[in-house]
Amino acid sequence: MGLFTSDIKTMEDLFVHTLEDIYYAENQITKALPKMASQATNPVLRQGFEAHLQETENHIRNLEEVFHLLGLEPRGANCPAIDGIIEESDEITGEVGDANVLDAALIAAAQAVEHYEITRYGTLITWAQELGYNDCVAALERNLADEKATDRKLTELAESRVNSDAVH
Protein backbone atom coordinates (compact mmCIF):
# COMPACT_ATOMS: atom_id res chain seq x y z
CA MET A 1 0.00 0.00 0.00
CA GLY A 2 1.14 3.56 -0.49
CA LEU A 3 1.84 6.36 1.94
CA PHE A 4 -1.60 6.13 3.51
CA THR A 5 -3.48 3.04 4.53
CA SER A 6 -7.02 2.14 3.56
CA ASP A 7 -7.99 2.95 7.15
CA ILE A 8 -7.91 6.67 6.32
CA LYS A 9 -11.34 7.62 5.13
CA THR A 10 -12.02 10.97 6.81
CA MET A 11 -10.15 14.12 7.74
CA GLU A 12 -10.29 12.94 11.34
CA ASP A 13 -8.53 9.73 10.28
CA LEU A 14 -5.95 11.73 8.34
CA PHE A 15 -5.37 14.03 11.30
CA VAL A 16 -4.80 11.10 13.68
CA HIS A 17 -2.53 9.34 11.18
CA THR A 18 -0.43 12.49 10.81
CA LEU A 19 -0.34 12.91 14.58
CA GLU A 20 0.91 9.31 14.87
CA ASP A 21 3.47 10.05 12.16
CA ILE A 22 4.99 13.03 13.97
CA TYR A 23 4.85 11.16 17.30
CA TYR A 24 6.94 8.39 15.74
CA ALA A 25 9.25 10.99 14.18
CA GLU A 26 9.82 12.81 17.48
CA ASN A 27 10.66 9.51 19.17
CA GLN A 28 13.14 8.63 16.41
CA ILE A 29 14.71 12.08 16.76
CA THR A 30 15.32 11.49 20.47
CA LYS A 31 17.40 8.48 19.43
CA ALA A 32 19.34 10.41 16.75
CA LEU A 33 20.17 13.59 18.68
CA PRO A 34 22.64 12.08 21.18
CA LYS A 35 24.68 10.66 18.30
CA MET A 36 24.61 14.00 16.50
CA ALA A 37 25.72 15.78 19.68
CA SER A 38 28.61 13.36 20.12
CA GLN A 39 29.72 13.90 16.51
CA ALA A 40 29.62 17.71 16.68
CA THR A 41 32.99 19.35 17.21
CA ASN A 42 31.66 22.89 17.51
CA PRO A 43 30.72 23.34 21.20
CA VAL A 44 27.76 25.61 20.42
CA LEU A 45 26.40 23.04 17.98
CA ARG A 46 26.91 20.22 20.49
CA GLN A 47 25.09 22.21 23.20
CA GLY A 48 22.33 23.01 20.73
CA PHE A 49 21.76 19.33 20.00
CA GLU A 50 21.72 18.55 23.72
CA ALA A 51 19.21 21.33 24.39
CA HIS A 52 17.04 20.23 21.47
CA LEU A 53 16.91 16.71 22.90
CA GLN A 54 15.19 18.16 25.99
CA GLU A 55 12.84 20.17 23.75
CA THR A 56 12.05 17.05 21.73
CA GLU A 57 11.13 15.19 24.91
CA ASN A 58 8.74 18.08 25.67
CA HIS A 59 7.33 17.80 22.14
CA ILE A 60 6.54 14.15 22.82
CA ARG A 61 4.72 15.14 26.02
CA ASN A 62 2.78 17.82 24.10
CA LEU A 63 1.79 15.23 21.49
CA GLU A 64 0.69 12.85 24.24
CA GLU A 65 -1.49 15.67 25.57
CA VAL A 66 -3.11 15.99 22.12
CA PHE A 67 -3.74 12.24 21.95
CA HIS A 68 -5.36 12.34 25.40
CA LEU A 69 -7.51 15.36 24.44
CA LEU A 70 -8.77 13.26 21.54
CA GLY A 71 -9.44 10.32 23.86
CA LEU A 72 -6.69 8.22 22.24
CA GLU A 73 -3.67 6.35 23.52
CA PRO A 74 -0.43 7.80 22.13
CA ARG A 75 1.05 5.65 19.40
CA GLY A 76 3.32 6.10 16.46
CA ALA A 77 2.87 5.21 12.82
CA ASN A 78 5.96 4.31 10.86
CA CYS A 79 7.31 7.40 9.13
CA PRO A 80 9.50 6.52 6.16
CA ALA A 81 10.26 10.22 5.64
CA ILE A 82 11.98 10.76 9.00
CA ASP A 83 13.64 7.35 8.77
CA GLY A 84 15.07 8.39 5.40
CA ILE A 85 16.25 11.77 6.63
CA ILE A 86 18.01 10.17 9.61
CA GLU A 87 19.50 7.41 7.44
CA GLU A 88 20.80 9.96 4.93
CA SER A 89 22.30 11.99 7.79
CA ASP A 90 24.09 8.90 9.10
CA GLU A 91 25.45 8.10 5.65
CA ILE A 92 26.71 11.61 4.94
CA THR A 93 28.22 12.23 8.36
CA GLY A 94 29.86 8.83 8.26
CA GLU A 95 31.72 9.83 5.09
CA VAL A 96 33.06 13.19 6.30
CA GLY A 97 36.64 13.25 7.54
CA ASP A 98 37.12 16.97 8.22
CA ALA A 99 35.66 18.10 11.57
CA ASN A 100 34.53 21.49 10.26
CA VAL A 101 32.83 19.93 7.24
CA LEU A 102 31.20 17.40 9.58
CA ASP A 103 29.67 20.23 11.62
CA ALA A 104 28.28 21.79 8.44
CA ALA A 105 26.84 18.40 7.42
CA LEU A 106 25.29 17.94 10.85
CA ILE A 107 23.60 21.33 10.62
CA ALA A 108 22.24 20.50 7.16
CA ALA A 109 20.92 17.17 8.44
CA ALA A 110 19.35 18.78 11.50
CA GLN A 111 17.66 21.39 9.33
CA ALA A 112 16.20 18.68 7.11
CA VAL A 113 14.64 17.20 10.24
CA GLU A 114 13.41 20.62 11.43
CA HIS A 115 11.82 21.43 8.08
CA TYR A 116 9.99 18.10 8.08
CA GLU A 117 8.68 18.77 11.58
CA ILE A 118 7.66 22.33 10.67
CA THR A 119 5.54 21.04 7.77
CA ARG A 120 3.88 18.42 9.94
CA TYR A 121 3.05 20.78 12.78
CA GLY A 122 1.79 23.48 10.43
CA THR A 123 -0.50 20.98 8.76
CA LEU A 124 -1.74 19.55 12.06
CA ILE A 125 -2.53 23.02 13.41
CA THR A 126 -4.55 23.92 10.32
CA TRP A 127 -6.42 20.62 10.37
CA ALA A 128 -7.09 20.84 14.12
CA GLN A 129 -8.66 24.27 13.58
CA GLU A 130 -10.74 23.01 10.65
CA LEU A 131 -11.89 19.96 12.60
CA GLY A 132 -12.80 22.02 15.67
CA TYR A 133 -10.05 20.47 17.82
CA ASN A 134 -9.27 23.89 19.23
CA ASP A 135 -8.11 22.45 22.56
CA CYS A 136 -5.30 20.66 20.67
CA VAL A 137 -3.97 23.72 18.86
CA ALA A 138 -1.93 25.24 21.70
CA ALA A 139 0.20 22.12 22.24
CA LEU A 140 0.87 21.84 18.51
CA GLU A 141 1.70 25.54 18.28
CA ARG A 142 4.25 25.21 21.11
CA ASN A 143 6.02 22.46 19.17
CA LEU A 144 5.93 24.45 15.94
CA ALA A 145 7.39 27.52 17.64
CA ASP A 146 10.25 25.44 19.06
CA GLU A 147 11.00 23.85 15.68
CA LYS A 148 11.10 27.23 13.96
CA ALA A 149 13.35 28.65 16.68
CA THR A 150 15.73 25.70 16.37
CA ASP A 151 15.85 26.12 12.59
CA ARG A 152 16.71 29.83 13.02
CA LYS A 153 19.47 28.99 15.53
CA LEU A 154 20.95 26.42 13.16
CA THR A 155 20.90 28.91 10.29
CA GLU A 156 22.58 31.58 12.43
CA LEU A 157 25.28 29.15 13.57
CA ALA A 158 25.90 27.93 10.03
CA GLU A 159 26.07 31.43 8.56
CA SER A 160 28.07 33.02 11.39
CA ARG A 161 30.81 30.47 11.70
CA VAL A 162 30.41 26.81 10.79
CA ASN A 163 30.08 27.12 7.01
CA SER A 164 33.02 29.52 6.71
CA ASP A 165 35.16 27.24 8.91
CA ALA A 166 34.26 24.31 6.65
CA VAL A 167 35.27 26.23 3.51
CA HIS A 168 38.67 27.35 4.83
C-alpha positions in Angstrom: 0.0 0.0 0.0 1.1 3.6 -0.5 1.8 6.4 1.9 -1.6 6.1 3.5 -3.5 3.0 4.5 -7.0 2.1 3.6 -8.0 3.0 7.2 -7.9 6.7 6.3 -11.3 7.6 5.1 -12.0 11.0 6.8 -10.2 14.1 7.7 -10.3 12.9 11.3 -8.5 9.7 10.3 -6.0 11.7 8.3 -5.4 14.0 11.3 -4.8 11.1 13.7 -2.5 9.3 11.2 -0.4 12.5 10.8 -0.3 12.9 14.6 0.9 9.3 14.9 3.5 10.1 12.2 5.0 13.0 14.0 4.8 11.2 17.3 6.9 8.4 15.7 9.3 11.0 14.2 9.8 12.8 17.5 10.7 9.5 19.2 13.1 8.6 16.4 14.7 12.1 16.8 15.3 11.5 20.5 17.4 8.5 19.4 19.3 10.4 16.7 20.2 13.6 18.7 22.6 12.1 21.2 24.7 10.7 18.3 24.6 14.0 16.5 25.7 15.8 19.7 28.6 13.4 20.1 29.7 13.9 16.5 29.6 17.7 16.7 33.0 19.3 17.2 31.7 22.9 17.5 30.7 23.3 21.2 27.8 25.6 20.4 26.4 23.0 18.0 26.9 20.2 20.5 25.1 22.2 23.2 22.3 23.0 20.7 21.8 19.3 20.0 21.7 18.5 23.7 19.2 21.3 24.4 17.0 20.2 21.5 16.9 16.7 22.9 15.2 18.2 26.0 12.8 20.2 23.7 12.0 17.1 21.7 11.1 15.2 24.9 8.7 18.1 25.7 7.3 17.8 22.1 6.5 14.2 22.8 4.7 15.1 26.0 2.8 17.8 24.1 1.8 15.2 21.5 0.7 12.8 24.2 -1.5 15.7 25.6 -3.1 16.0 22.1 -3.7 12.2 21.9 -5.4 12.3 25.4 -7.5 15.4 24.4 -8.8 13.3 21.5 -9.4 10.3 23.9 -6.7 8.2 22.2 -3.7 6.4 23.5 -0.4 7.8 22.1 1.0 5.6 19.4 3.3 6.1 16.5 2.9 5.2 12.8 6.0 4.3 10.9 7.3 7.4 9.1 9.5 6.5 6.2 10.3 10.2 5.6 12.0 10.8 9.0 13.6 7.4 8.8 15.1 8.4 5.4 16.2 11.8 6.6 18.0 10.2 9.6 19.5 7.4 7.4 20.8 10.0 4.9 22.3 12.0 7.8 24.1 8.9 9.1 25.5 8.1 5.6 26.7 11.6 4.9 28.2 12.2 8.4 29.9 8.8 8.3 31.7 9.8 5.1 33.1 13.2 6.3 36.6 13.2 7.5 37.1 17.0 8.2 35.7 18.1 11.6 34.5 21.5 10.3 32.8 19.9 7.2 31.2 17.4 9.6 29.7 20.2 11.6 28.3 21.8 8.4 26.8 18.4 7.4 25.3 17.9 10.8 23.6 21.3 10.6 22.2 20.5 7.2 20.9 17.2 8.4 19.3 18.8 11.5 17.7 21.4 9.3 16.2 18.7 7.1 14.6 17.2 10.2 13.4 20.6 11.4 11.8 21.4 8.1 10.0 18.1 8.1 8.7 18.8 11.6 7.7 22.3 10.7 5.5 21.0 7.8 3.9 18.4 9.9 3.1 20.8 12.8 1.8 23.5 10.4 -0.5 21.0 8.8 -1.7 19.6 12.1 -2.5 23.0 13.4 -4.6 23.9 10.3 -6.4 20.6 10.4 -7.1 20.8 14.1 -8.7 24.3 13.6 -10.7 23.0 10.7 -11.9 20.0 12.6 -12.8 22.0 15.7 -10.1 20.5 17.8 -9.3 23.9 19.2 -8.1 22.4 22.6 -5.3 20.7 20.7 -4.0 23.7 18.9 -1.9 25.2 21.7 0.2 22.1 22.2 0.9 21.8 18.5 1.7 25.5 18.3 4.3 25.2 21.1 6.0 22.5 19.2 5.9 24.4 15.9 7.4 27.5 17.6 10.3 25.4 19.1 11.0 23.8 15.7 11.1 27.2 14.0 13.4 28.6 16.7 15.7 25.7 16.4 15.8 26.1 12.6 16.7 29.8 13.0 19.5 29.0 15.5 20.9 26.4 13.2 20.9 28.9 10.3 22.6 31.6 12.4 25.3 29.2 13.6 25.9 27.9 10.0 26.1 31.4 8.6 28.1 33.0 11.4 30.8 30.5 11.7 30.4 26.8 10.8 30.1 27.1 7.0 33.0 29.5 6.7 35.2 27.2 8.9 34.3 24.3 6.6 35.3 26.2 3.5 38.7 27.3 4.8 
